[in-house]
């Protein structure tokens, strides 16, 4: 593993934006640490530390970093899709229009397959392993206490996979909008998010708030397109990293990030102080309004401030990542980041389960004894996560592509498959894995979905994407 990482690190092109890799790993690491810290586990169940100690909720303005991951996704998706477009075969002049349509169709299928492999291979292994565990637990008559809570909680982070799948699927049309309208495309999505909140809070229109799962997160994703085209003052239009510069040039390159950070922070403060939005940027148990589910305009403003803030830190981070040891660490972490994210709740709940099995007293959350025990719990969760990563990391690496080209008409088939994957993963995040034999369901867009049905949709959709995009380079 060490030698492979060293080879990959040394082979990194000089034009690669290493900071994007750091942001990807760093954002997932912060999410993992946040989940471990927020879990307030007692023998009666799992609560939220931020609900126990509301004074800690302002910390979510630093620790809710999912917008950074989606922003980085937009940057990477733009470069990846454009790279595939440049490599597509050209048709003859007589059939230029038909050839262009067919080629774009094939590129879309290739793009979806490449992106979904990295996401769904480790995800489906995780789901199938936990599905077998859930079935055994139920057949043996278990499923109560912390075990039942675990079967419900371990799939909840899959909502992130579902939203990310939607971003991948919408990349080509939204990239075309970006290339035509630039900042206007972002403004359109942000304006739509604002309109949804007006209809929700001022007009009381039912169910309209769920549209912001698309508008808010796709607006953040659109910022990644702007970065890829140098509109944030940090990279060139081709995606090549620009030098941070010195003096006046450096200040000019920081102008847009500073405006995003300052404007987003001020906007979020005003919206929370004067509007119907809660202080916490993560969901709280029992709250009537959440900034996360569904996302709100306040969360979008929070995303703007985070994007601006991380872009302001690019120059010092670039100097750090120029050091071989630092870059090797990022390369190694990137190779297992998704696996660690999928299994980190399993590790955390496993630690608590072991403590209960050994009759180790669990102090009341937020007490002095609880805080004193926290470093040991975090260290144990980190060790167990590392062991799970070692067991399952091989599934994070996609299979090598074959030498053929996707067939004409493969684009719609791939889009259908991506839609099924999206619905299946989101459904599984909602229903959990408890009560498999009873057919326990959750409501997904007015449709009752059970865990087996969600798994079947995800697997079926993935097979469609694989069939449509097989052989793409």
KEVOBA-738978 format. One record per residue (C-alpha): x, y, z; residue in three letters. Coordinates in steps of 0.05 Angstrom, whole numbers, padded with zeros to 5 digits, always signed. Layout:
<recs>
XYZALA
...
</recs>
This chain:
<recs>
+00000+00000+00000UNK
+00055+00049+00019UNK
+00096+00037-00044UNK
+00033+00043-00088UNK
+00016+00109-00055UNK
+00087+00134-00065UNK
+00084+00116-00139UNK
+00017+00151-00148UNK
+00041+00213-00111UNK
+00105+00218-00151UNK
+00067+00210-00216UNK
+00021+00268-00202UNK
+00021+00318-00260UNK
+00046+00387-00244UNK
-00020+00416-00269UNK
-00063+00376-00220UNK
-00101+00418-00169UNK
-00079+00383-00106UNK
-00121+00429-00063UNK
-00185+00398-00091UNK
-00162+00330-00067UNK
-00148+00358+00002UNK
-00217+00390+00005UNK
-00250+00325-00015UNK
-00214+00286+00040UNK
-00218+00341+00091UNK
-00293+00352+00083UNK
-00309+00278+00093UNK
-00262+00275+00153UNK
-00297+00333+00186UNK
-00365+00300+00174UNK
-00340+00235+00205UNK
-00312+00271+00265UNK
-00375+00311+00273UNK
-00419+00249+00273UNK
-00374+00217+00325UNK
-00376+00279+00369UNK
-00451+00292+00363UNK
-00472+00222+00382UNK
-00500+00223+00453UNK
-00509+00148+00466UNK
-00542+00121+00528UNK
-00569+00051+00544UNK
-00637+00078+00523UNK
-00618+00102+00453UNK
-00578+00152+00412UNK
-00589+00227+00420UNK
-00554+00289+00394UNK
-00504+00327+00435UNK
-00525+00392+00402UNK
-00595+00382+00428UNK
-00568+00368+00498UNK
-00523+00429+00496UNK
-00555+00480+00449UNK
-00498+00529+00462UNK
-00455+00485+00418UNK
-00499+00495+00356UNK
-00458+00554+00328UNK
-00402+00503+00317UNK
-00443+00475+00259UNK
-00426+00538+00220UNK
-00355+00510+00217UNK
-00369+00435+00219UNK
-00426+00429+00168UNK
-00379+00422+00109UNK
-00421+00381+00060UNK
-00426+00443+00015UNK
-00351+00439+00006UNK
-00354+00367-00018UNK
-00409+00383-00068UNK
-00371+00445-00092UNK
-00309+00402-00104UNK
-00354+00352-00140UNK
-00377+00406-00189UNK
-00305+00423-00205UNK
-00285+00351-00216UNK
-00347+00334-00257UNK
-00336+00392-00304UNK
-00264+00372-00318UNK
-00282+00298-00325UNK
-00341+00308-00372UNK
-00303+00358-00416UNK
-00244+00309-00420UNK
-00291+00255-00446UNK
-00321+00304-00496UNK
-00252+00321-00524UNK
-00236+00247-00534UNK
-00300+00228-00570UNK
-00294+00207-00643UNK
-00315+00258-00696UNK
-00367+00240-00749UNK
-00363+00256-00823UNK
-00385+00324-00848UNK
-00447+00294-00882UNK
-00472+00265-00816UNK
-00443+00316-00768UNK
-00509+00329-00731UNK
-00527+00255-00722UNK
-00456+00237-00704UNK
-00452+00293-00653UNK
-00517+00271-00620UNK
-00496+00198-00617UNK
-00427+00216-00592UNK
-00454+00261-00537UNK
-00502+00205-00518UNK
-00445+00156-00511UNK
-00403+00206-00472UNK
-00460+00215-00423UNK
-00465+00140-00412UNK
-00390+00135-00404UNK
-00389+00192-00354UNK
-00444+00163-00312UNK
-00412+00094-00311UNK
-00344+00120-00290UNK
-00373+00163-00234UNK
-00423+00112-00208UNK
-00372+00057-00203UNK
-00331+00095-00152UNK
-00394+00111-00112UNK
-00435+00048-00117UNK
-00384-00008-00113UNK
-00366+00007-00040UNK
-00438+00029-00024UNK
-00470-00036-00048UNK
-00419-00078-00010UNK
-00436-00038+00052UNK
-00511-00048+00041UNK
-00506-00122+00026UNK
-00462-00136+00087UNK
-00510-00098+00133UNK
-00570-00130+00099UNK
-00544-00199+00117UNK
-00531-00176+00189UNK
-00601-00146+00194UNK
-00633-00210+00169UNK
-00593-00254+00217UNK
-00611-00207+00275UNK
-00685-00213+00259UNK
-00684-00288+00249UNK
-00650-00296+00317UNK
-00704-00254+00350UNK
-00661-00192+00362UNK
-00669-00121+00339UNK
-00683-00085+00404UNK
-00643-00033+00442UNK
-00579-00006+00411UNK
-00581-00061+00357UNK
-00647-00035+00330UNK
-00623+00037+00333UNK
-00560+00015+00295UNK
-00600-00019+00240UNK
-00638+00046+00231UNK
-00580+00094+00235UNK
-00524+00062+00194UNK
-00558+00076+00128UNK
-00577+00149+00142UNK
-00512+00178+00113UNK
-00531+00147+00046UNK
-00573+00209+00032UNK
-00507+00242+00014UNK
-00494+00187-00039UNK
-00563+00199-00067UNK
-00554+00274-00074UNK
-00486+00264-00105UNK
-00515+00216-00156UNK
-00565+00270-00176UNK
-00508+00319-00186UNK
-00471+00270-00230UNK
-00534+00257-00272UNK
-00548+00332-00281UNK
-00477+00352-00297UNK
-00482+00353-00374UNK
-00545+00397-00379UNK
-00524+00443-00322UNK
-00454+00449-00351UNK
-00485+00472-00417UNK
-00525+00524-00379UNK
-00462+00546-00344UNK
-00424+00553-00409UNK
-00480+00596-00437UNK
-00498+00639-00377UNK
-00439+00633-00328UNK
-00458+00665-00262UNK
-00529+00672-00288UNK
-00539+00597-00284UNK
-00518+00597-00211UNK
-00562+00658-00198UNK
-00621+00622-00229UNK
-00614+00562-00183UNK
-00603+00607-00122UNK
-00664+00648-00141UNK
-00705+00585-00148UNK
-00683+00564-00078UNK
-00704+00632-00051UNK
-00772+00627-00086UNK
-00784+00558-00056UNK
-00772+00585+00014UNK
-00819+00644+00001UNK
-00873+00596-00022UNK
-00860+00551+00037UNK
-00857+00602+00094UNK
-00897+00661+00068UNK
-00950+00627+00026UNK
-00953+00560+00062UNK
-00951+00519-00002UNK
-00947+00446+00019UNK
-00889+00401-00003UNK
-00856+00455-00044UNK
-00797+00455+00004UNK
-00772+00388-00024UNK
-00753+00422-00089UNK
-00695+00453-00051UNK
-00661+00385-00047UNK
-00646+00400-00120UNK
-00640+00476-00122UNK
-00595+00487-00061UNK
-00546+00431-00073UNK
-00543+00441-00148UNK
-00529+00515-00137UNK
-00469+00496-00094UNK
-00448+00445-00147UNK
-00452+00501-00199UNK
-00399+00540-00160UNK
-00352+00483-00177UNK
-00364+00495-00251UNK
-00347+00569-00240UNK
-00282+00548-00206UNK
-00265+00502-00264UNK
-00271+00561-00312UNK
-00229+00608-00269UNK
-00290+00650-00249UNK
-00268+00647-00176UNK
-00199+00673-00192UNK
-00162+00610-00173UNK
-00155+00566-00234UNK
-00151+00576-00309UNK
-00207+00561-00357UNK
-00177+00493-00373UNK
-00176+00473-00300UNK
-00100+00483-00293UNK
-00079+00511-00226UNK
-00058+00584-00230UNK
-00002+00611-00188UNK
-00027+00645-00125UNK
+00013+00707-00144UNK
+00039+00762-00099UNK
+00021+00834-00084UNK
-00036+00865-00125UNK
-00045+00803-00167UNK
-00055+00760-00105UNK
-00106+00809-00077UNK
-00146+00809-00142UNK
-00148+00733-00143UNK
-00178+00734-00074UNK
-00232+00785-00090UNK
-00287+00737-00111UNK
-00274+00687-00054UNK
-00275+00744-00005UNK
-00342+00768-00032UNK
-00371+00698-00028UNK
-00346+00687+00043UNK
-00368+00755+00068UNK
-00434+00758+00031UNK
-00452+00687+00049UNK
-00436+00696+00122UNK
-00475+00761+00128UNK
-00533+00730+00090UNK
-00535+00669+00135UNK
-00532+00712+00198UNK
-00589+00757+00173UNK
-00632+00698+00151UNK
-00624+00662+00217UNK
-00633+00725+00260UNK
-00693+00753+00223UNK
-00724+00694+00187UNK
-00755+00627+00204UNK
-00690+00590+00201UNK
-00658+00553+00261UNK
-00588+00568+00285UNK
-00561+00497+00273UNK
-00537+00480+00203UNK
-00551+00407+00216UNK
-00617+00375+00234UNK
-00641+00374+00306UNK
-00688+00322+00335UNK
-00760+00345+00339UNK
-00749+00414+00307UNK
-00805+00440+00262UNK
-00756+00471+00212UNK
-00689+00442+00192UNK
-00636+00476+00150UNK
-00615+00408+00123UNK
-00676+00366+00108UNK
-00700+00397+00064UNK
-00644+00448+00052UNK
-00661+00522+00060UNK
-00636+00588+00033UNK
-00598+00596+00099UNK
-00559+00532+00084UNK
-00544+00559+00014UNK
-00516+00623+00045UNK
-00476+00580+00092UNK
-00449+00542+00032UNK
-00428+00607-00001UNK
-00389+00629+00059UNK
-00354+00561+00065UNK
-00335+00560-00009UNK
-00307+00630-00004UNK
-00269+00613+00060UNK
-00236+00550+00032UNK
-00216+00588-00032UNK
-00183+00642+00011UNK
-00140+00587+00042UNK
-00117+00558-00025UNK
-00049+00591-00029UNK
-00021+00568+00039UNK
-00052+00499+00028UNK
-00017+00494-00041UNK
+00050+00508-00008UNK
+00036+00453+00043UNK
+00016+00403-00010UNK
+00080+00415-00049UNK
+00115+00376+00006UNK
+00120+00302-00014UNK
+00099+00274+00054UNK
+00037+00318+00058UNK
+00016+00300-00013UNK
+00027+00226-00001UNK
-00019+00230+00059UNK
-00074+00262+00017UNK
-00065+00211-00039UNK
-00071+00153+00011UNK
-00133+00183+00044UNK
-00167+00196-00022UNK
-00161+00122-00040UNK
-00204+00101+00020UNK
-00245+00163+00036UNK
-00312+00136+00012UNK
-00302+00070+00048UNK
-00285+00105+00113UNK
-00347+00149+00105UNK
-00393+00090+00094UNK
-00368+00050+00154UNK
-00353+00105+00205UNK
-00422+00100+00239UNK
-00414+00025+00243UNK
-00348+00035+00279UNK
-00377+00087+00327UNK
-00438+00045+00345UNK
-00393-00016+00351UNK
-00352+00019+00404UNK
-00414+00037+00444UNK
-00440-00034+00436UNK
-00375-00062+00463UNK
-00378-00014+00522UNK
-00448-00037+00539UNK
-00430-00111+00529UNK
-00372-00102+00577UNK
-00416-00065+00628UNK
-00373-00003+00623UNK
-00415+00054+00651UNK
-00437+00105+00599UNK
-00438+00174+00632UNK
-00494+00223+00618UNK
-00478+00263+00555UNK
-00443+00329+00565UNK
-00423+00315+00637UNK
-00351+00320+00659UNK
-00344+00244+00659UNK
-00373+00241+00588UNK
-00323+00292+00562UNK
-00265+00256+00597UNK
-00285+00191+00562UNK
-00292+00224+00494UNK
-00219+00220+00471UNK
-00218+00145+00485UNK
-00283+00133+00447UNK
-00258+00173+00388UNK
-00192+00135+00386UNK
-00229+00068+00390UNK
-00276+00089+00334UNK
-00217+00111+00291UNK
-00182+00044+00302UNK
-00244+00004+00285UNK
-00257+00047+00224UNK
-00186+00034+00200UNK
-00198-00041+00208UNK
-00262-00037+00167UNK
-00227+00004+00114UNK
-00172-00048+00110UNK
-00225-00102+00099UNK
-00267-00065+00047UNK
-00222-00014+00013UNK
-00211-00057-00049UNK
-00283-00044-00071UNK
-00270+00030-00076UNK
-00226+00022-00137UNK
-00267+00017-00202UNK
-00256-00038-00252UNK
-00212-00019-00312UNK
-00251+00002-00374UNK
-00255-00042-00435UNK
-00235-00019-00504UNK
-00304-00013-00536UNK
-00350+00048-00542UNK
-00421+00054-00513UNK
-00474+00040-00565UNK
-00518+00094-00596UNK
-00578+00110-00553UNK
-00541+00091-00489UNK
-00552+00159-00457UNK
-00627+00151-00440UNK
-00614+00080-00414UNK
-00558+00107-00369UNK
-00603+00164-00345UNK
-00658+00115-00326UNK
-00607+00073-00288UNK
-00581+00134-00251UNK
-00652+00154-00232UNK
-00666+00085-00203UNK
-00600+00087-00165UNK
-00617+00156-00137UNK
-00686+00135-00114UNK
-00661+00069-00085UNK
-00605+00100-00045UNK
-00649+00156-00018UNK
-00703+00106+00000UNK
-00653+00063+00037UNK
-00627+00122+00076UNK
-00698+00136+00099UNK
-00724+00066+00116UNK
-00661+00035+00146UNK
-00650-00040+00152UNK
-00692-00058+00212UNK
-00754-00101+00205UNK
-00735-00131+00137UNK
-00784-00188+00143UNK
-00842-00143+00164UNK
-00834-00100+00102UNK
-00823-00035+00141UNK
-00831+00024+00093UNK
-00815+00098+00088UNK
-00849+00150+00044UNK
-00805+00172-00015UNK
-00839+00224-00060UNK
-00908+00197-00039UNK
-00887+00125-00054UNK
-00878+00074+00003UNK
-00809+00043-00004UNK
-00782-00017+00035UNK
-00709-00035+00045UNK
-00711-00095-00004UNK
-00745-00052-00057UNK
-00693+00004-00047UNK
-00636-00046-00055UNK
-00668-00076-00117UNK
-00677-00007-00148UNK
-00604+00011-00134UNK
-00576-00054-00161UNK
-00622-00053-00222UNK
-00604+00019-00237UNK
-00530+00006-00230UNK
-00535-00053-00279UNK
-00569-00008-00329UNK
-00514+00044-00324UNK
-00461-00010-00330UNK
-00495-00039-00392UNK
-00503+00030-00424UNK
-00433+00055-00410UNK
-00392-00009-00412UNK
-00327-00001-00450UNK
-00322+00074-00443UNK
-00253+00102-00433UNK
</recs>
